[in-house]
């Protein structure tokens, strides 16, 4: 059984007068923050505020890079040319690095968002583009991705440190893939049930799939979606459940 696990959340996604999530509260409950870089969500001022709060709470920061899709919140598939995708990812990491420096912290890893995340799990061409981005800007930045996916294997083969991730509030198929948000039962909402499910992940090394079959999942980090209305309750319940079992919540990378 694991004695420590990272708990991450997608943050910095508010835009101007439009507020999404409660970053300040969530940051008190997690160990790593995937901060939006402006392509799927987030305004510079809001991102900077989240980065400052992350520094205050001692939370590690990662670049939550995305397709250029503000209207679709980065959840629409895009067949982007490799050179364009490489430039997009480098641009986003660089922008967040600048804001992080101003906030007194650093970008310590990269995690793709939404459709880009799901695509690079299995699409070799786009996965390679993201890998090439990291190799170009900073090969020491770990890549967070779907546990057991070919995309992570490809990155590992090229010397990129990979962090396997599981989602606390998403249903899985028996093959380890995520159930599409378009399908019934894809997103989970019950905080207690989610906490018990994540405890099962740690103690038994897997989860029950939507087909009712136990599915092995080896994860270094657990993600909570910050745009979920129950994000705070879910994070709080997971943290309380883990701590009651002697499981420490800490980032997979040292604090900046």
N, C-alpha and C positions, 0 to 999 in steps of 0.2 A: 504494500500500500504506500502511495505517495505521502510524504509528510509535509510537502510544501507545493503550492500551485500559484500561478499568476492569475489574477482576475483583471481583465481589461474591459474597457468600454469606449464606444465611439462618442467623441465629444467635439465641442467647437462648431456645432452645426447650426447655430442660430444665425440669422441674416438680417442685419439692420433692426427694424422694429419687430421682426418675426422671431419669437423665442421658441426654441426647441430643446426640451429637456432642462434639467437643473444641474448644470455642470458642477457648481460649487459644492452641492451636497453629495453628488456621486463621487467626486474626487476624494471624499473622506472614507470611502468604502472600498476603493480599488487600489491596485498596485501599478497599473499601466494605462495610459490614456492614448487612444488612437485619435489624433486631432485632425479635423478636416483641413484641407489645404486650399479651399476655395473653388474647386472644380465641380463638386456635387453639392456643397453647402459651405457655409461659413463666410463671414466678412472679416477683413483684416483686424478691425477693432475688437470684434468678438473673439476671434482666434487668439489675439494677444492677451486678452483678459483670461481666457481659459489656460493659456500657458503660464501666466503669472500665478494663477491659483494652483496649478499643478506643481509648480516650484515650491510654493508655500506648504503644500501637503506632502511634499517629498515623493510625488508620483512620477514615474518615468514616462517620457513622451515619445510617441511614434508618429510618423507621417502617414495619414490615412488618405492615400492617393486614389484617384478615381478617373473614370472617363469624364470628358467635358460635358456634363449633363446636369445643369442646375434645375432645369424644369422637371426632369425625371428622377431627381435625387440620386443620380448615379446608378439607378437600378434597371436601366435599359441597355440591352446588348448593343455593342457597336463593333463593326468590322473595320477597325482603324488600321491603317498601314503601320508597319513595324517602326519605321523611322519617326513617324508622327507620335506614336505611343511612347517611344523612348524619350523624345523631347518633352512630351507632356509630363511624364513621371519625374524626369530630372527637374523640370521647372517647378513642380509642386514641392518636391523635397527641398529645393533651394529656397523657395519662398518661406517654407516653415522653418528652415534653419535660421534664416535672417530674423524672423519674429521671435524664435526661441532664444536666440542670442540676446536680443533686446530684453527679453523677459528673465534673463539670468539662468536659462537652462539649455539643454541641447536635445537634438533629435537622436534617439538611440536605436530606432528600428523603423521598418517600413511595413505597413499592412495595407494592401489594396482594399478598396471598398466595393460593396454591392456587386453589380454585374461584372466588373473587372475581376474581382476576387473569385467569383464563380467560374469565369471564363478561363483564367490562367490555371485553375486547378486541373483542367483537362485539355486545354488548347495549347499545344506545344509552341506554336508561332508567337502567340501573344505572351505566353509565359517567358519565352526567350527574350522578348522585348523588355519586359520588366526586369529580368535578370541583367540584361545589358545596361539598363539604366543604373542599377546598383553598382555594377562593375565600373561604370563611367564616373559616377559621382563619389562613391565611397563603398568599396567592396567589404568593409567591416560592418556595414549595417545589416543586421539580421532581417530575414524576410518571414513574416507571419503569414501562414496559409492553412488551408483545410487539411486536417490530419489525414494521413494516408493517401494524399493526392499525388498524381504523377508530376504536377507542377513543382511541388516541394522536392521531389526526388531529383528533378532536373536542376534545380538551383543548388542542391547539395553537391551534385556531381561537379559543379563548376566553382566550388569553394565558398559558396554563400552559406552562412549559418542559417539554419531554418528553425522556425518555431511552429510546432504542430498545434493547431487550435481546434477547440470544440465550442459549440454554441449552446448556451444553457437554455435558451428560449426557442430553439428550433427543433423540429422533428427530423429524424434521419430515416433513410431507406436502409434496407438490409445490407446494401453494398457500401455503406458509409457515406453516401452522397446526401446532400440536404434535400428535403422535400420542398418543392417549389412553393413560393408564397401564394401562387395562384390556386393551390390545392387546399382543401379543407384540412384543418388540423396541423398545418405547417408551422404556425406560430403558437407557442405555449404562453399562458398568462398566469397560471396559479403559482404564486411565489413559493408556497410550501412544497408543492409537487415538484417544482423546478429544482429547489434546493436538495430534495431527496434524490432526484435524478442525477444531479451533479455529484452527490456523495457516492452514488452507485458507480459513476464513472471512475472515481478515484479508488474506491475500495475493491471494485470488481473488474476494472479495466475496460468498461464498455457500457452500452446503453441498450434499452429495448427499442427496436426500430418500429416504424409505423405499421409494418407488416406483422409485428408481434414477435420478432426474432431477436435474440440477444446479438448485438453487433459490437465486436471489439473496436475500441477507439483509444489510441495512445496519444494523449494530449499534454502539452507543456503549459497551455494557457486556456482559460475559459473566457468567452466573450459574452457581455451583456449589451444589448442594443440600447444606446442612450435615448433614441427617439421613441422607445416604448413607454406608454403611459405608466407602466408599473416598474420602471427601471430601478427606482430607489428601493422599493419594497423587495424586489427580487435580489438586488445586490446585498441588501441588509440581511435578508433571510439566508442567503448562501454564506455570507461571512459568519453569521452567528452559528449556523450549522457546522461549518468547517472548524471554527474555533472550539466548539464543544467537543469535537472529535480529535483535537490536538493537531489539526492541519493548519499550517501557517500560510497566510496569503502574502506572497512577495513576488516581485517582478523577476522575469527571466534574465534581466540584464541589470547591472549595478545602477544605483541612482546617480544622476549627473551631479 
